[in-house]
Amino acid sequence: MKRHRTLIATSAVILVALSAWLLTSWRTRDRFRSTADRILLLVPDGTSFSDPKVAMWLDAGSEEGFHVVPVHDSDFLRPLWGESECAGVILPDSIHKQASDLFIATLRRFVADGGKLMLVYDAGTFSLNGAFATGRSRLSDLVGVDYALYDKLGDRTIQWNRVTSTDAIVGRMEIPPGKYYPFHAETKTAAARDDLSSPAGGKFETELRRYKYGDLEYPSFVTSGNYTGEVLFHSSHGLVAGENSYQKGSVLFVNLPLGYLKGNTDGLMLHAFLKYFAGRALSLPYLMPVPDGVGGLVLNWHIDSNAAIKPLQEMSSWKIMQQGPYSIHITAGPDASQAGDTRGFDVEHNPVSQALIRRFLSLGSSIGSHGGWIHDYFSAHVETDSPRDLEKFLALNKNALEHVTEKPVVEYSAPNGNQPPWVTHWLESHNFVAYYFTGNTGMGPTQGYRNGERETRDVWAFPILHLDRAAGFEEMSTEGYPASEIERWLIAITDFASEQQSVRLVYFHPPGILQYHDLVDRWMEQTGRLKAAGRFRWYTMTELADFLNSRKQVKWKVAKSGGLITVEATHPRTLDHQTWRLPLSRFAEPRVVQGLANVVRDNDAWMIIAGEGKYLCFKAETLTK
């Protein structure tokens, strides 16, 4: 009898444990089911989801408007997990070099059964004991080309290369003109960009570039074999990125260390490939990063000294003054290069400077702080001197501008682009919301990482756009870019911002713009036409940073039932101006079930533009592909 009771008790314990495991498994499955658009980021067991190498992917997903959800490998391997309930899977670089044979086999089955995989660089190239696979990567068959050829190549397995593509591909990747060079402004339409045989589309070979230094090299694995997928980027050592079909599924292979690059102020490629994967391969709904779905530009003026006064007065009759608002940043002190030189803009004592500031304010522009009090001195010492000695210059500049404008100064630009991390932390502690940045070039506003760590919580970096090596007008003149090419670039980046419904930043110094009066007037005619058509806006850093911080508080999910999706969204204050975009090829016209919103057809998508209210629900039928 005692033995019988023991067996019953043991069975009860086992039953309870099994029930708990099943409940956990089904809860895990239901958690993934609750939003059918989730992209799973696979993370090794034991790795915290708050690890910066994980967090940067989650931040990127949030900024791009998609649901990227971290999942430990053991969850992915559970038989009751139901991997088909996710939209796609990302296997990231750096943090996921090691993987078991069982994990690799499960991943292969996931793709073979129709799953979509984004495989990045060195992910899964090592076994759990740290050894690389014999011959080639265990994932080479999924990718469609051999890589990680350690046995054959040894320390030459990874090579640094210049990365090239075509106008058609970089257009689809939403990389702005000037970040790739040469660019061809006539490649405008989506049809031309997608037609690789079109003379206006795919034939132009182009190369990724960087500000000031031009040539840009990235590390990638040497690849071998005939790639049967679509090549997106390549180098002299083989495939850098491509899409390949594998049985019922597909693999986007990115042979670049995307996470490492983002952690070190080069986040464009991670963001570009993430959006490409979510938008192109998965056709997912997304929350747009601009109010009302209207793209545009931030025009950032840098006023260093009193040398800007005459150019500003001359510009007062230009067409540029009939538009805006702009982000106008000023070094406020009486000196420019060194103490006592009296060449500063001197906002507290110079009535001409004050009159110019009042004019800018009357046009709705934001006045920001450009460095610390003495432009050249601060720039020369900001990275070498003690922060304690230089913080006073930042405070003097901010206080003087606030005294004259009678408004908080909350946006910033670094003289000569010199911004060590301590400055960013000072900005955060003094209620700034945005700063111009010479890292992450080509990107829209982002919450930056430096040395692999997130820098701030609610302060947004606004990376610059550049034309090959130059960004400001005076740099373009010095570097010898002809006016015709500068004008083509301005037209191209404006079309880019409008068509991609995103925001980018362009900056200049008033003395450097004077020789381009006619060119700038024609540019303003273009922006004016697009603005009148509701396709373009000028934004200030403050306006957009405030919008993006509000956007972070939006909670939304996608539920799927049969051939219908339901999107629900909430906000603690208001959803006003938040906008969702659904691909026309995948969804019928959405209908608003509860809350206020306008549904607009926009080229190849539906836009659902929220009005006032804390809750919104809309539904849309899915179309058979």
C-alpha positions in Angstrom: 0.0 0.0 0.0 2.8 2.4 0.9 4.6 1.6 -2.4 1.3 2.2 -4.3 0.8 5.6 -2.6 4.4 6.5 -3.5 3.7 5.7 -7.2 0.5 7.7 -7.1 2.3 10.7 -5.5 5.2 10.4 -8.0 2.8 10.2 -10.9 1.0 13.3 -9.6 4.3 15.2 -9.5 5.1 14.1 -13.0 1.7 15.1 -14.2 1.9 18.5 -12.6 5.4 19.1 -14.0 4.2 17.9 -17.5 1.1 20.2 -17.3 3.3 23.1 -16.3 5.7 22.4 -19.2 2.8 22.1 -21.7 1.2 25.3 -20.3 4.6 27.1 -20.7 5.0 25.8 -24.2 1.5 26.8 -25.2 1.8 30.2 -23.6 5.1 30.7 -25.5 3.3 29.7 -28.7 0.3 31.9 -27.9 2.7 34.8 -27.1 4.1 34.5 -30.7 0.6 34.0 -32.1 -0.8 37.2 -30.5 1.0 39.3 -33.1 1.3 37.5 -36.4 3.8 40.0 -37.7 6.6 39.2 -35.3 10.1 38.6 -36.5 12.0 36.4 -34.1 15.6 37.3 -33.2 17.3 34.0 -32.1 19.5 34.4 -29.1 21.7 31.8 -27.4 20.4 30.4 -24.1 21.7 32.2 -21.1 22.0 35.5 -23.0 20.0 38.4 -21.4 17.6 40.1 -23.7 19.0 43.4 -22.3 22.5 42.6 -23.6 23.5 45.5 -25.9 24.1 43.1 -28.8 20.5 42.0 -28.5 19.1 45.4 -27.6 20.5 47.1 -30.7 18.4 44.8 -32.9 15.3 45.4 -30.8 15.9 49.2 -31.0 16.4 49.0 -34.8 13.2 47.0 -35.1 11.3 49.6 -33.1 12.8 52.5 -35.0 11.9 50.9 -38.3 8.4 50.2 -37.1 8.4 46.4 -36.9 8.0 43.9 -34.1 11.4 42.2 -33.5 11.1 39.8 -30.6 14.0 38.0 -28.9 13.7 34.2 -28.5 16.1 31.9 -26.8 17.3 28.9 -28.9 15.7 26.4 -26.6 12.3 28.0 -27.3 12.9 27.7 -31.0 13.7 24.0 -30.6 10.5 23.1 -28.6 8.3 20.7 -30.5 5.1 22.5 -29.4 6.5 25.9 -30.1 4.8 26.2 -33.6 7.5 28.2 -35.5 5.1 28.7 -38.4 3.3 31.4 -36.3 6.1 33.9 -36.8 6.6 36.0 -39.9 10.3 35.4 -40.1 13.5 34.7 -38.2 16.8 36.6 -37.9 20.0 34.8 -36.9 22.3 37.8 -35.9 26.0 38.1 -36.1 28.5 38.4 -33.2 26.2 37.2 -30.5 25.3 33.9 -32.2 28.5 32.5 -33.6 28.0 29.2 -31.9 25.2 26.8 -32.6 24.5 23.1 -32.1 23.9 20.6 -34.9 20.3 20.2 -33.7 19.7 23.9 -33.9 21.2 24.0 -37.4 18.9 21.1 -38.5 15.8 22.8 -37.0 16.7 26.1 -38.8 17.1 24.2 -42.0 13.7 22.5 -41.5 12.1 25.8 -40.7 13.2 27.3 -44.1 12.5 24.1 -46.0 8.9 24.2 -44.7 8.4 27.7 -46.1 10.1 29.9 -43.4 11.9 33.2 -44.1 15.4 33.5 -42.7 17.7 36.5 -42.4 21.2 35.0 -41.8 23.9 37.5 -40.8 27.7 37.1 -41.3 29.3 34.7 -38.7 26.0 33.4 -37.1 26.2 29.6 -36.6 29.7 29.3 -38.1 31.0 27.6 -34.9 29.9 24.5 -33.0 29.1 24.7 -29.3 32.6 23.8 -28.4 34.0 26.7 -30.5 35.2 24.7 -33.5 34.4 25.8 -37.0 32.8 23.4 -39.4 35.0 21.3 -41.6 35.2 22.5 -45.2 32.5 25.2 -45.1 29.7 26.6 -43.0 27.0 24.2 -42.0 24.5 26.8 -43.4 26.1 27.1 -46.9 23.4 25.0 -48.5 20.8 27.4 -47.2 22.7 30.4 -48.3 23.4 29.0 -51.8 27.2 29.6 -51.8 30.1 28.3 -49.8 31.6 30.5 -47.0 33.5 30.3 -43.7 36.2 28.4 -45.6 38.6 28.2 -42.6 40.2 24.9 -43.6 41.1 26.2 -47.0 41.9 29.9 -46.3 42.9 30.1 -42.7 43.5 33.8 -41.7 42.4 34.9 -45.2 38.9 33.6 -44.6 37.6 37.1 -44.0 38.7 40.0 -46.2 38.1 43.7 -46.2 36.5 44.9 -49.4 34.9 47.8 -51.2 31.2 46.9 -51.5 29.4 47.5 -54.8 25.9 47.1 -56.1 23.6 48.8 -58.7 21.3 51.8 -58.7 18.4 49.5 -58.8 19.4 47.5 -55.7 20.4 50.5 -53.5 17.1 52.1 -54.5 15.2 49.1 -53.2 17.4 49.1 -50.1 16.4 52.7 -49.4 20.0 53.9 -49.2 20.1 57.6 -50.0 22.0 59.1 -53.0 25.5 60.3 -52.1 25.9 57.4 -49.6 26.3 55.4 -52.8 28.4 56.9 -55.5 28.2 57.5 -58.4 24.5 57.9 -58.3 22.2 58.6 -61.2 19.3 61.0 -60.5 17.3 59.7 -63.4 16.7 56.4 -61.6 13.5 57.6 -59.9 10.6 55.3 -60.4 10.1 52.1 -58.5 9.5 50.3 -61.8 12.9 51.4 -63.2 14.7 50.5 -59.9 13.1 47.1 -59.9 13.8 46.3 -63.6 17.4 45.2 -63.6 17.5 45.1 -67.4 16.4 48.7 -67.7 19.1 51.3 -68.7 17.6 53.6 -66.1 17.5 50.8 -63.5 20.1 48.1 -62.9 23.0 48.7 -65.2 24.8 51.3 -63.2 27.5 49.9 -60.9 27.8 51.9 -57.7 29.8 51.8 -54.5 29.1 52.5 -50.8 31.0 55.6 -49.7 31.7 57.5 -46.4 31.9 61.2 -45.4 35.3 62.9 -45.8 37.3 59.8 -46.7 35.3 58.4 -49.6 36.5 54.8 -50.0 34.7 52.5 -47.6 35.7 48.9 -46.9 33.8 46.3 -45.0 34.8 42.8 -43.7 33.1 39.8 -45.3 33.7 36.1 -45.7 35.3 35.0 -49.0 32.7 33.0 -50.8 33.0 30.2 -53.4 30.7 28.6 -55.9 28.0 29.8 -58.3 25.3 31.7 -56.5 21.9 31.0 -57.9 20.0 33.6 -55.9 19.7 37.3 -56.5 22.9 39.2 -55.7 22.3 42.4 -53.8 25.9 43.4 -53.0 29.2 41.9 -53.9 33.0 42.6 -53.7 36.1 41.3 -55.3 36.0 38.4 -52.9 32.5 37.2 -53.7 29.0 37.6 -52.4 28.3 40.3 -49.8 24.5 40.0 -49.7 21.9 38.0 -51.6 18.5 36.3 -51.5 18.2 32.6 -52.2 15.3 30.2 -52.4 15.6 27.0 -50.4 12.8 24.4 -51.0 9.6 26.2 -49.9 11.3 29.0 -48.0 14.0 31.7 -48.6 17.2 33.1 -47.1 18.5 36.6 -47.1 22.2 36.2 -46.4 24.1 39.3 -45.3 27.8 38.7 -45.3 28.5 41.8 -43.1 28.9 42.2 -39.3 25.7 44.3 -39.1 25.5 44.3 -35.3 29.2 45.1 -34.8 28.9 48.0 -37.3 25.8 49.5 -35.6 27.5 49.3 -32.3 30.3 51.4 -33.7 28.3 54.3 -35.3 27.6 52.6 -38.7 24.1 51.4 -38.4 22.8 52.1 -41.9 23.3 48.6 -43.2 21.6 46.9 -40.3 18.6 49.2 -40.6 18.5 48.9 -44.4 18.6 45.1 -44.4 16.2 44.8 -41.5 13.6 46.9 -43.3 14.3 45.2 -46.6 13.7 41.8 -45.0 10.5 42.9 -43.1 9.1 44.9 -46.0 10.2 43.1 -49.1 10.5 39.4 -48.1 7.7 39.4 -45.5 5.4 42.3 -46.7 4.6 43.3 -43.1 2.6 46.2 -41.8 4.7 48.8 -40.1 4.5 51.9 -38.0 5.9 54.8 -40.0 8.7 57.0 -38.5 7.2 60.3 -39.8 4.0 62.2 -38.8 1.1 61.4 -41.1 3.4 59.4 -43.3 4.9 62.5 -44.9 8.7 62.4 -45.5 11.0 65.4 -45.6 14.3 67.0 -44.7 15.8 68.7 -41.7 17.9 71.7 -43.0 20.5 72.4 -40.3 22.2 75.8 -40.4 25.5 76.1 -38.5 26.4 79.7 -37.5 29.9 79.8 -36.2 30.8 83.5 -35.9 30.0 87.0 -37.1 31.3 86.0 -40.5 27.8 84.6 -41.0 26.0 87.9 -40.5 26.4 89.3 -44.0 25.5 86.0 -45.7 22.4 85.7 -43.5 21.4 89.2 -44.5 21.9 88.5 -48.1 19.9 85.3 -47.8 16.9 87.2 -46.3 15.5 87.7 -49.9 16.1 84.2 -51.1 13.4 81.7 -51.6 14.8 79.6 -48.8 13.4 82.2 -46.4 9.9 81.6 -47.7 9.9 78.0 -46.5 11.0 76.1 -43.4 11.0 75.7 -40.5 14.7 74.9 -40.1 17.0 73.9 -37.3 19.4 76.9 -36.9 22.3 76.3 -34.5 24.4 79.1 -33.2 27.7 79.5 -31.4 26.6 82.3 -29.1 29.7 83.8 -27.6 31.6 87.1 -28.5 34.6 85.2 -29.7 35.1 82.6 -32.5 38.6 81.1 -32.4 40.0 82.2 -29.1 39.1 84.3 -26.1 39.2 88.0 -26.9 39.2 87.9 -30.7 35.7 89.5 -30.8 34.8 87.6 -34.0 31.8 85.7 -32.4 28.1 86.0 -33.2 27.7 87.5 -29.7 24.0 86.9 -29.3 23.7 88.7 -26.0 25.2 92.0 -27.1 24.9 92.3 -30.9 21.5 93.8 -32.0 22.0 92.6 -35.5 22.5 89.0 -34.3 19.4 89.3 -32.2 17.3 90.7 -35.1 18.3 87.7 -37.2 17.3 85.3 -34.4 13.9 87.0 -34.1 13.4 86.6 -37.8 14.2 82.9 -37.6 11.8 82.5 -34.7 9.0 84.3 -36.6 9.3 81.7 -39.4 8.9 78.8 -36.9 12.5 77.7 -36.9 14.2 76.1 -33.9 17.2 77.7 -32.4 19.8 75.2 -31.3 23.2 75.3 -29.7 26.3 74.9 -31.9 29.1 73.7 -29.6 30.4 75.7 -26.7 30.7 79.5 -26.7 34.0 79.7 -28.6 33.6 77.7 -31.8 37.2 76.8 -32.8 38.5 76.6 -29.2 35.8 74.3 -28.1 36.2 72.0 -31.2 39.9 71.8 -30.7 39.7 70.9 -27.0 36.5 68.9 -26.7 38.2 65.5 -27.2 41.4 66.2 -25.3 40.6 68.4 -22.3 38.8 67.4 -19.1 35.0 67.5 -19.5 34.8 69.5 -16.2 36.8 72.3 -17.9 34.6 72.3 -21.0 31.1 71.8 -19.6 30.9 75.5 -18.7 31.2 76.4 -22.4 28.2 74.3 -23.3 26.2 75.8 -20.4 27.2 79.4 -21.4 26.1 78.8 -25.0 22.8 77.2 -24.0 22.0 79.9 -21.4 22.8 82.8 -23.7 20.5 81.5 -26.4 17.7 80.8 -24.0 18.1 84.3 -22.6 17.7 85.9 -26.1 15.0 83.5 -27.5 13.1 83.1 -24.2 12.7 79.4 -25.2 14.4 76.2 -24.1 17.3 75.1 -26.3 17.0 71.4 -26.8 18.9 70.6 -30.0 22.6 70.6 -30.7 25.4 70.3 -33.3 29.0 69.7 -32.6 31.6 72.1 -34.2 33.5 70.2 -36.9 31.5 67.1 -35.9 33.6 66.5 -32.8 31.3 64.9 -30.3 32.8 62.5 -27.7 30.4 60.5 -25.6 30.6 62.8 -22.6 29.0 65.6 -24.6 26.1 63.4 -25.5 25.6 62.5 -21.9 25.7 66.2 -20.9 23.0 66.9 -23.5 20.8 64.2 -22.0 21.2 65.5 -18.5 20.3 69.0 -19.7 17.0 68.1 -21.4 18.2 68.1 -25.1 16.2 65.9 -27.4 18.4 65.9 -30.6 21.8 66.4 -32.0 23.4 66.4 -35.5 25.9 63.6 -35.9 28.6 62.7 -38.4 28.4 59.0 -37.6 25.7 56.6 -39.0 25.8 58.6 -42.2 22.8 58.1 -44.5 20.4 57.1 -41.8 17.3 58.8 -40.5 17.1 59.9 -36.8 18.3 57.1 -34.5 19.1 56.4 -30.9 22.8 55.9 -31.3 25.2 53.2 -30.1 28.9 54.0 -29.3 31.5 51.3 -28.6 28.7 48.7 -28.6 26.6 50.5 -25.9 23.4 52.5 -26.2 24.3 56.2 -25.5 21.1 57.8 -24.3 17.5 57.0 -23.6 15.4 59.7 -25.3 18.0 61.8 -27.2 18.0 61.3 -31.0 21.0 61.5 -33.2 20.4 63.0 -36.6 23.0 61.6 -39.0 24.1 63.8 -41.9 23.6 63.1 -45.6 26.6 63.5 -47.8 27.5 63.6 -51.5 30.4 61.1 -51.6 33.1 62.8 -49.5 31.4 66.2 -48.8 28.3 67.3 -46.8 28.3 71.1 -46.5 28.2 73.4 -49.5 31.7 74.8 -48.8 33.1 71.2 -48.6 31.5 70.4 -52.0 33.2 73.5 -53.5 36.6 72.6 -51.9 36.4 69.0 -53.1 35.6 70.2 -56.7 32.1 68.9 -57.2 30.5 70.8 -60.0 27.3 72.8 -59.3 25.3 70.6 -61.7 26.2 67.5 -59.7 25.3 69.2 -56.4 21.9 70.2 -57.9 21.3 66.7 -59.0 22.1 65.4 -55.6 19.7 67.9 -53.9 16.9 66.9 -56.2 17.7 63.2 -55.7 17.7 63.3 -51.9 14.5 65.4 -51.8 12.8 62.8 -54.1 14.2 60.1 -51.9 12.8 61.6 -48.7 9.4 62.1 -50.3 9.2 58.7 -52.0 10.5 56.7 -49.1 8.5 58.7 -46.6 11.4 59.2 -44.3 13.5 62.1 -42.9 17.1 62.9 -43.5 19.3 65.8 -42.4 21.3 68.2 -44.6 23.6 70.9 -43.1 25.4 74.0 -44.3 27.2 77.1 -43.1 25.8 80.4 -44.5 29.1 81.7 -46.0 29.4 78.4 -48.0 26.0 78.6 -49.6 26.3 82.1 -51.2 27.8 80.9 -54.5 24.8 78.5 -55.0 22.0 81.1 -54.9 20.4 80.0 -58.2 20.8 76.4 -57.5 19.2 76.7 -54.0 16.3 78.7 -55.5 15.6 75.9 -57.9 15.8 73.4 -55.1 13.2 75.4 -53.2 11.0 75.4 -56.2 11.1 71.6 -56.1 10.5 71.3 -52.3 7.7 73.9 -52.7 5.9 71.8 -55.3 6.2 68.6 -53.3 5.0 70.4 -50.1 2.0 71.8 -52.0 1.2 68.3 -53.1 1.3 67.0 -49.5 4.4 64.9 -50.3 7.1 66.7 -48.4 7.7 68.7 -45.2 10.5 70.6 -43.6 11.1 69.3 -40.1 13.1 70.7 -37.2 15.1 68.3 -35.0 12.9 69.1 -32.0 9.6 68.5 -33.8 10.7 65.1 -35.1 12.5 64.0 -31.9 9.3 64.8 -29.9 7.2 62.8 -32.3 9.6 59.9 -32.2 9.7 59.9 -28.4 5.9 59.8 -28.4 5.9 57.1 -31.0 8.0 54.9 -28.6 4.9 54.9 -26.3 2.7 53.4 -29.0 1.7 49.8 -28.1 0.3 47.8 -31.0 -0.2 44.3 -32.2 -1.4 42.3 -35.2 -3.7 39.3 -34.7 -4.6 37.0 -37.6 -7.7 34.9 -38.0 -8.2 33.1 -41.2 -7.8 35.6 -44.0 -8.3 38.7 -41.8 -5.8 40.7 -39.7 -6.8 43.0 -36.8 -4.5 45.8 -35.7 -4.9 47.3 -32.3 -3.0 50.3 -31.0 -2.9 52.3 -27.7 -1.1 55.4 -26.5 -1.1 56.9 -23.0 -2.0 60.4 -24.4 -2.9 60.4 -28.1 -2.2 58.4 -31.3 -2.7 61.6 -33.4 -0.4 61.6 -36.5 0.8 58.0 -36.0 0.6 56.2 -39.3 0.6 52.5 -40.3 1.5 51.3 -43.8 0.2 48.1 -45.3 1.4 46.8 -48.7 -1.3 47.0 -51.3 -0.1 43.7 -52.8 -0.9 41.8 -49.6 -3.9 43.6 -48.1 -7.3 44.8 -49.2 -8.5 48.3 -48.1 -8.5 48.4 -44.3 -11.5 49.5 -42.4 -11.5 51.4 -39.1 -13.4 49.5 -36.4 -12.9 51.7 -33.4 -11.1 55.1 -32.9 -10.4 57.9 -35.3 -8.2 57.4 -38.5 -8.2 58.1 -42.2 -7.4 55.4 -44.6 -5.5 56.6 -47.7 -4.2 54.8 -50.7 -0.6 55.8 -51.4 1.0 54.3 -54.5 1.7 50.7 -53.6 0.3 50.8 -50.0 -2.5 51.7 -47.7 -1.8 54.3 -45.0 -3.9 54.4 -41.8 -3.4 57.9 -40.3 -4.5 58.1 -36.7 -6.5 61.0 -35.3 -7.0 62.1 -31.7 -7.6 59.3 -29.3 -5.8 56.7 -27.1 -7.2 53.6 -28.9 -7.4 52.5 -32.5 -8.5 49.3 -34.1 -8.6 48.5 -37.8 -9.0 45.3 -39.9 -7.9 44.3 -43.3 -8.3 41.2 -45.4 -5.2 39.4 -46.6 -4.8 38.8 -50.3 -3.6 35.5 -51.8 -0.1 35.9 -53.3 
